Amino acid sequence: MANQSRPIVLADHDREALEQLQRLPTAPAGLVRRARAILLMAQGLPGTEVAQQTGYTPVQVSRIRRRFAEGGLDALDDHPRSGRPRTVTPRKTAQIVALTLKPAPPGLTHWSTRDLAEKVGVSHMTVHRVWQAHALQPHRLETFKFSTDPEAAAKITDVVGLYLEPPTNAVVLSVDEKTQIQALSRTQPLLPMRPGLPARRTHDYRRNGLTSLYAAFNVRSGHVVGVWQPRHTATEFLAFLTLVHRRYRGHALHVILDNSSTHSTPAVRAWLEAHPSVQFHFTPTGASWLNLVEVWFSILTRKSVRRGSFDTVRALMTHIQRYIDSWNNHPTPFVWTKKPADLIKKIERRRH
């Protein structure tokens, strides 16, 4: 108890050092906390109040008081921790990194911590720490796709130009079809979310049919026109084009779409010749990500389809139509920010 009542008198340079330590963002959290405790003690606050303000117990406050009284500022540093000293040499670390970056042994697609640890003669936690320090993640795999379209640059410039500066007296539509949407029903009812528990569903399901959704996303306003079709052929695409043309009667239409074969059949080309106010703008081959309606399809899947359970195709269609109606009540246009030149440079860098 004597240590608790031992007064703390700070010299000006000690007080300045402690206050500076509290403001230092790179200082260890424990050291900053102990510095704050000493500053509070120097104000004459009792140990119980210092404990309340710092989160220590009164006994810990007493120990900190004694450490500072006996050793000054140096005594506030963290004590050496128990355990074995570091045994991984720079050479061993370099070996782990080098092997990680090479192909795995025959029969493996990638290294695991235990496989590599056995290879180099260290623990799997040592491999894990080396991977963390060098930002290596062999378990992860990302996909990529290069467009082989010889007109890719021109098409990117054309499409992105419509996003960045839509024509004043025209409507820009991003069009595509989301094919084969499945009406899946779970074998048991969904278990609702509860405090501490997420919503739960069975892993097994029944397939109750499928349908396709044709959608036109208005780039300027965010409105969506959607039509259901049992198939996705040129006939259905032409029917959808006709409906969209009627919906925006009196406006010039710029339609952004991908290179699907149904979008360029002789019947479609003949329809375009008969409707000169409609102009197609194709995304590069293998670059459907450039079509903004794909962003909307992703939102639709995540918010309306993926977690649903539908006994019939009609129930699925009704459910999604309600989502479309709700979206159109408060439409959200997407803001494109990347310039065509930036995209083209990025694609060229990845190719090389």
C-alpha positions in Angstrom: 0.0 0.0 0.0 3.0 2.3 0.6 3.8 2.3 -3.1 0.3 3.5 -3.9 0.7 6.6 -1.8 4.2 7.4 -3.1 3.9 10.8 -4.7 4.9 11.2 -8.4 6.8 14.4 -9.1 7.7 14.9 -12.7 10.6 17.0 -14.0 9.7 19.2 -16.9 11.7 17.1 -19.4 10.0 13.9 -18.1 6.5 15.5 -18.4 7.3 16.6 -21.9 8.6 13.2 -22.9 5.4 11.5 -21.5 3.1 13.9 -23.3 5.0 13.5 -26.5 4.8 9.7 -26.1 1.0 9.9 -25.9 0.8 11.7 -29.2 3.2 9.4 -31.0 1.1 7.2 -33.4 3.8 4.5 -33.7 4.4 4.0 -30.0 3.4 0.6 -28.5 -0.1 0.8 -27.1 1.0 -0.6 -23.7 3.7 2.0 -23.3 1.3 4.9 -24.2 -1.2 3.6 -21.6 1.5 3.4 -18.9 2.6 7.0 -19.8 -1.0 8.2 -19.4 -1.2 6.5 -16.0 2.0 8.3 -14.8 0.7 11.7 -16.0 -2.6 11.1 -14.0 -0.6 10.1 -10.9 1.4 13.3 -11.2 -1.8 15.2 -11.0 -2.3 13.7 -7.5 -5.2 11.4 -8.4 -5.6 8.4 -6.2 -4.8 5.0 -7.6 -8.4 3.9 -7.8 -9.3 6.8 -10.0 -6.2 6.3 -12.2 -7.3 2.7 -12.6 -10.8 3.7 -13.7 -9.5 6.1 -16.3 -6.8 3.8 -17.8 -8.5 0.4 -17.5 -5.9 -1.0 -15.1 -6.6 -2.6 -11.8 -5.5 -0.7 -8.6 -2.7 -3.4 -8.1 -1.4 -2.8 -11.6 -1.4 1.0 -11.0 0.6 0.4 -7.9 3.2 -1.6 -9.8 3.5 1.1 -12.5 3.9 3.7 -9.8 6.7 1.6 -8.2 8.4 0.9 -11.6 8.5 4.6 -12.5 9.7 5.7 -9.0 12.5 3.2 -9.1 13.6 3.4 -12.8 12.1 6.5 -14.4 11.0 6.6 -18.0 13.1 3.6 -19.0 11.2 1.4 -16.5 8.0 2.0 -18.5 9.2 0.0 -21.5 7.8 -3.5 -22.1 9.6 -6.3 -20.3 11.2 -8.9 -22.5 8.7 -11.7 -23.3 9.2 -15.3 -22.4 9.8 -17.9 -25.1 12.6 -19.0 -27.4 14.5 -16.4 -29.4 14.0 -16.0 -33.1 15.8 -18.9 -35.0 14.8 -18.2 -38.6 17.8 -16.7 -40.4 17.5 -14.4 -43.3 18.8 -17.2 -45.5 16.0 -19.5 -44.4 13.5 -16.7 -44.9 14.8 -16.2 -48.5 14.5 -19.9 -49.1 10.9 -20.0 -48.0 10.0 -17.0 -50.2 11.9 -18.5 -53.2 10.2 -21.9 -52.9 6.8 -20.3 -52.5 7.2 -18.4 -55.7 8.1 -21.6 -57.6 5.7 -24.3 -58.8 4.6 -26.8 -56.1 5.9 -30.4 -56.3 4.2 -32.8 -58.7 0.7 -33.7 -57.5 0.1 -30.3 -55.8 -1.4 -27.2 -57.3 0.0 -24.9 -54.7 2.0 -24.9 -51.4 0.4 -25.1 -48.0 2.1 -24.0 -44.9 2.6 -27.6 -43.7 3.9 -28.9 -47.0 6.4 -26.1 -47.3 7.4 -26.4 -43.6 8.2 -30.0 -44.1 10.2 -29.2 -47.1 12.4 -26.5 -45.5 12.5 -28.0 -41.9 10.6 -25.3 -39.9 7.2 -25.1 -38.3 4.1 -24.3 -40.3 3.6 -21.1 -38.2 7.1 -19.9 -39.2 6.0 -20.3 -42.9 2.8 -18.5 -42.1 4.6 -15.6 -40.6 7.0 -15.4 -43.5 4.1 -15.4 -45.9 2.4 -12.6 -44.0 5.5 -10.5 -43.9 6.0 -10.8 -47.7 2.3 -10.6 -48.7 2.3 -14.1 -50.1 -1.1 -16.0 -50.4 -0.6 -19.3 -52.3 -4.1 -20.4 -51.4 -5.7 -17.5 -53.4 -6.4 -17.6 -57.1 -7.8 -14.9 -59.3 -9.0 -15.2 -62.9 -8.3 -12.8 -65.8 -9.2 -12.6 -69.4 -7.5 -10.7 -72.2 -9.5 -9.4 -75.0 -8.2 -10.6 -78.4 -10.4 -8.1 -80.2 -8.2 -6.1 -82.7 -10.7 -3.2 -82.3 -10.6 -3.3 -78.5 -9.2 0.2 -78.1 -11.7 1.8 -80.4 -14.6 0.0 -78.8 -13.5 1.0 -75.3 -13.2 4.6 -76.4 -16.6 4.5 -78.0 -18.4 2.9 -75.1 -16.7 4.8 -72.3 -17.2 8.0 -74.2 -21.0 7.4 -74.0 -20.7 6.8 -70.2 -18.7 10.0 -69.6 -20.5 12.3 -72.0 -24.0 10.9 -73.0 -25.5 12.7 -76.0 -27.8 15.5 -74.9 -30.8 14.6 -77.0 -30.5 10.8 -77.0 -30.9 7.9 -74.6 -28.0 5.6 -73.8 -29.1 2.1 -72.9 -26.9 -0.7 -71.5 -28.6 -4.0 -72.7 -28.0 -7.6 -72.0 -29.8 -10.8 -71.1 -29.4 -12.7 -67.8 -29.9 -16.2 -69.0 -31.0 -19.4 -67.2 -32.1 -17.9 -63.9 -33.1 -21.0 -61.9 -36.1 -21.2 -59.7 -34.7 -23.1 -56.7 -36.6 -24.1 -53.7 -35.1 -25.3 -50.5 -36.2 -28.7 -49.0 -36.8 -27.0 -45.6 -38.0 -23.6 -44.7 -35.4 -20.9 -44.0 -34.5 -20.5 -40.3 -34.7 -16.8 -39.6 -31.9 -14.7 -38.2 -31.6 -14.4 -34.4 -29.3 -12.4 -32.1 -25.9 -14.1 -32.5 -27.1 -16.4 -35.3 -27.3 -15.7 -39.0 -30.2 -16.8 -41.2 -29.8 -20.5 -42.1 -31.0 -22.7 -44.9 -30.5 -26.3 -46.0 -27.8 -27.1 -48.5 -30.0 -29.2 -50.7 -32.7 -27.8 -53.1 -35.1 -28.6 -55.9 -34.9 -27.2 -59.4 -38.2 -25.9 -60.6 -37.4 -24.5 -64.0 -35.6 -21.5 -65.3 -36.1 -18.3 -67.3 -34.2 -15.5 -68.9 -34.4 -11.8 -68.2 -33.7 -9.2 -70.9 -32.9 -5.8 -69.4 -32.1 -2.3 -70.6 -30.4 0.0 -68.1 -30.8 3.7 -68.8 -27.3 5.1 -68.2 -28.4 8.6 -67.5 -31.5 7.9 -65.2 -30.8 4.4 -63.9 -34.2 3.2 -64.9 -34.5 -0.5 -65.9 -36.8 -2.1 -68.5 -37.0 -5.8 -68.0 -38.8 -8.5 -70.0 -39.0 -12.2 -69.4 -38.4 -14.8 -72.1 -38.3 -18.6 -72.0 -35.4 -18.6 -74.4 -32.7 -16.3 -75.6 -32.5 -16.4 -79.4 -32.5 -13.6 -81.9 -36.3 -13.7 -82.1 -36.6 -12.9 -78.4 -33.9 -10.2 -78.6 -35.7 -8.5 -81.5 -39.0 -8.6 -79.6 -37.2 -6.9 -76.7 -35.6 -4.3 -79.0 -39.0 -3.5 -80.4 -40.5 -3.0 -76.9 -37.6 -0.7 -75.9 -37.9 1.3 -79.1 -41.6 1.9 -78.3 -40.8 2.8 -74.7 -38.4 5.5 -75.9 -40.4 6.6 -78.9 -39.2 9.9 -80.4 -35.6 9.5 -79.0 -32.4 8.5 -80.6 -31.2 5.3 -78.9 -27.5 4.3 -78.4 -27.5 0.7 -77.3 -24.4 -0.8 -75.6 -24.3 -4.6 -75.8 -21.9 -7.5 -76.1 -20.9 -9.6 -79.1 -23.4 -12.4 -78.6 -24.4 -14.1 -81.9 -28.0 -13.2 -81.3 -27.2 -9.5 -81.5 -25.9 -9.5 -85.1 -28.1 -11.9 -87.1 -29.4 -10.9 -90.5 -32.8 -10.2 -89.0 -31.3 -7.9 -86.4 -29.2 -6.0 -89.0 -32.4 -5.6 -91.1 -34.3 -4.2 -88.1 -31.5 -1.7 -87.5 -31.6 -0.6 -91.1 -35.4 0.0 -90.7 -34.8 2.0 -87.5 -32.0 4.4 -88.2 -32.6 6.2 -84.8 -31.1 3.1 -83.1 -27.4 2.6 -83.1 -25.5 -0.3 -81.6 -22.2 0.1 -79.7 -20.4 -3.3 -79.1 -18.1 -3.9 -76.2 -14.8 -5.6 -77.1 -14.8 -9.4 -77.3 -14.3 -10.9 -73.8 -15.0 -7.5 -72.1 -18.6 -7.7 -71.1 -17.5 -6.1 -67.8 -17.6 -2.9 -69.7 -21.4 -3.1 -70.0 -23.0 -1.3 -67.0 -26.1 -3.5 -67.0 -23.8 -6.3 -65.7 -23.3 -4.2 -62.6 -27.0 -4.1 -62.2 -27.3 -7.8 -62.7 -24.8 -8.4 -60.0 -26.9 -6.3 -57.6 -30.0 -8.1 -58.6 -28.4 -11.5 -58.0 -27.0 -10.5 -54.6 -30.1 -8.7 -53.3 -33.1 -10.6 -54.9 -32.2 -14.0 -56.3 -29.3 -15.7 -54.5 -31.0 -16.3 -51.1 -34.5 -16.8 -52.4 -36.6 -20.0 -52.5 -39.1 -20.3 -55.3 -41.5 -23.2 -55.9 -42.3 -22.1 -59.5 -40.8 -20.1 -62.3 -43.8 -17.7 -62.0 -43.0 -17.1 -58.4 -39.4 -16.3 -59.3 -40.4 -13.9 -62.0 -42.9 -12.2 -59.7 -40.3 -11.8 -57.0 -37.7 -10.2 -59.4 -40.3 -8.0 -61.0 -41.1 -6.5 -57.6 -37.4 -5.8 -57.1 -37.3 -4.1 -60.6 -40.4 -2.0 -59.7 -38.8 -1.0 -56.4 -35.6 -0.1 -58.1 -37.4 2.1 -60.6 -39.2 3.9 -57.8 -35.7 5.2 -56.7 -33.4 4.5 -59.6 -29.7 4.8 -59.2 -27.5 5.6 -62.2 -23.9 4.4 -62.0 -21.1 7.0 -62.3 -18.3 5.9 -64.6 -14.9 7.5 -63.6 -12.2 5.7 -65.6 -11.1 7.4 -68.8 -10.6 5.3 -72.0 -6.9 5.9 -72.1 -6.5 4.7 -68.5 -8.3 1.4 -69.3 -6.3 0.8 -72.4 -3.0 1.4 -70.6 -4.0 -1.0 -67.8 -5.0 -3.7 -70.3 -1.7 -3.3 -72.2 0.3 -3.6 -68.9 -1.5 -6.8 -68.0 -0.8 -8.3 -71.4 2.9 -7.7 -70.9 
